[in-house]
Amino acid sequence: MLKPFIKEATTTTPEIKLDADNGTIELSGSIISVDTPALFDPILEWIDEYLNNPLRRTQIKLHLEYINTRASRYLLEVFKRIEKSCHRDEIDVLVKWICDKDDLDMLEVVEDYKALTDIPFEIVEN
């Protein structure tokens, strides 16, 4: 059984909640961290383990205020790994991305991810 992975937010890293029992992957806050591999390697390892026995429905919930360039590449890797498993294992996946309606830069980032993957995105503007 895969244990939940929970990490509190800091000034440079987001809050992380990965829960296999509920099929949820959640990140909220900002990703300013210079040591992006230290942040994302455990996330990617957890996701790889989760994808060995995923739930039929998996939801990725994101409420990110800022993502540095390096982290954006890692986040794309998260989407690509899940997308690959999605097609192979017939998993229903939804990315639910909460954005400030006035944050045009972040809305553009979300649109870029949508264009780069086949995973459905729901943009929730607040």
N, C-alpha and C positions, 0 to 999 in steps of 0.2 A: 504494500500500500504506500502510495506516494504521499509524503507529509506536505502540509502547506508550507509555503515559503513566504515569510512576512518580514519586511524590512521597513523601518520608520524613515520618513523623509528627513533630509538634512537641507542645508542651504544650497547644496550643489547636486543632490540626488533626489529622485522622486520616492514617494511611498510606493512600495511594491507589495502586492498581495496575489499570490499564485495558489489557487485552491482546486485540486483535482476532484474533490468530492462534489463541487458545484460546477466544475468545468469553466472556471473564470480565471482570467489573467488581467490584473488591474495595475495600472501605473498612473499616479497623479502627482503633480508638482512640476518641478523644472529639472532638466538634465543639463547641468552646466559642468559636471565632473570632467576633470582632465583625464582621469584614469578610467576611461570608458570600458576597457576590457574587464577590469575588476568589478564594474557594475553589471555588465551584461553577460559575462561568462557563466555565472551561477544561474541567471535567468534562462539562458540557452540550454544549459545542462538540464534544468528542471523541465523545460518544454520538451526536450528530446525524450526524457523519461516519461512524461505525461503522454506523449504521442505514441508510446508503445501500447497504451491501453486507454485511449481517450473516451470521453463521454460522447454520445451521439450529437449533443449540442454543446458547443464551446463558444464562450463570449469573451472578447477582448474589450475591456473598458479602459479608455484613455481620457484623462483630463490633464493634458500637459500644457503648461504656460510657455515653456521654452524648451527647445531641443537643439543642442549644438550639432555641428555638421557631422562629427564622428559618431555621435549617438544616433543620428538619423540613419546612418548606414547599418548600425546594429539593429535598429528597430525594423528596417526593411528585411534584415535577415530573419527576425522573428516572424514577420508576415510570410516570407517565402517558405520557411520550414513548415509552418502551419498550413499554408496553401498546398504544399506538396502532399502532406498527410491527408488533407481534406479530399483531394481528388482520389487518392489511393484507397482511403478507408470510408469514403462517403460520409464525412462528418459535416454537420451543419455548423458553420462558423459565421459569426457576425462581429464586426468591429464597431463598437459604439464609442464615438469620439466626441467628447463634450468640449466645445469651444466658446469663447467669448465672441458674440456676434460682431463686435467691432475689431477683432483681431484678424485682420485680412491676411497677414503673413502666415498665421497658423492655419487658417482656412485653406490657403494655397498649398501648404504642406500636406494637409489631409487629401486634397484633390490630387496631388502628385502621387501619394501612396495608392489611392484608388486606381489611378491610371497604370500603376506598376504591378498590381496584383489582381487576381480574380476573386478576391474575398469581398463579400458585400460590406459596405461601410454605411453606417447611419451617423450622420452629423447632427448633433444636438447643440443648437445655439442657445446660449443663455445670456 
